[in-house]
């Protein structure tokens, strides 16, 4: 976890947090929502007009009557992620005393009491990313949203080791200490919020879950989320590193087989004919060992520079070697156990065990093997 001075929370009120609302093509609910936030004690609200156009100017101009509300904007639509980062830049510059920011959607789905709960959690846990989590078992959740979120939560747990009940939530608490990090995360549209979760998991920033009301106004018709296009962006981000990891593993396997074949069929018979004619398994063992060492070093290099992009990581080669040995021993032990005590064929057991261990291997590689010294401290 990132080191922060949590004691300062005792001298701040949850209402001191800045509410940040990105908005595109709003209606009258935006004004009602801002008024409700002010009624509940929030005195500093920042609304970002994400290029809605002149036909929506009246809704934003109406907000300016509230001294508690600042309206920012630009002419061209850039996306929710861009609007959030644009707002955070303004907040860090104009409100240096703020403990952090609460991001909320403009349609009023995130109630003022839930914003207060999220702000309190941010003060209590300034080193964590606060996530307002809806109850997807509720009857008023659209089936597509329920299924999509459960799948995303499952895959996030599988790949990044954190169970997040609501990966799609827009209600988040970001402390002042974490805001500069959040502003550096890539992504300008809806994928930015998933990218935030992925980067926090990689940086070992913890998550604090705050249960909130589950509200879908008018069947969620007001959302600008494009189910196919934006979901594709999100899942591309979710699996990007894993697919790179799988590609590196596939290339390493091909290299292993190719080198073994070259050594077994060409190099050893040509340069060591007496050794090649041996009836013992020496030639095969030599070809296997040389090919495996070369492919393992290739895989290490690919993972370090292409998959996890760690330029300097002291001890990573040793950790990689230990992981290879541990995975090999675990595979042998589990295959043997399934064969002896479950009666499963060794080939089938090998396929099932190694498939599961492949995900474990990825998780450990990401969180332990290929990490910078700074990341391992937190």
Secondary structure, DSSP 4 states (H G I P E B T S, - for coil): -----GGGGGG--GGGSEEEEEESS--HHHHHHHHHHHHTT---EEEEEES--GGGHHHHHHHTT-TTEEEEEESS---HHHHHHHHHHHHHHH-TT--EEEEEETTS-S-HHHHHHHHHHHHHTTTSEEEEE--TTSTTS-HHHHHHHHHHHHHHHHHHS---S-TT---EEEEHHHHHHHHTS--SSTHHHHHHHHHHHHTT--EEEEE-----GGGGTT----HHHHHHHHHHHHHHHHHHHHHHHHHHHHHHHHHHHHIIIIIHHHH-HHHHT-SSTHHHHHHHHHHHHHHHHHHHHHIIIIIS--S--TTHHHHHHHHHHHHHHHHHHHHHHIIIII---HHHHHHHHHHHHHHHHHHHIIIIIT--HHHHH-
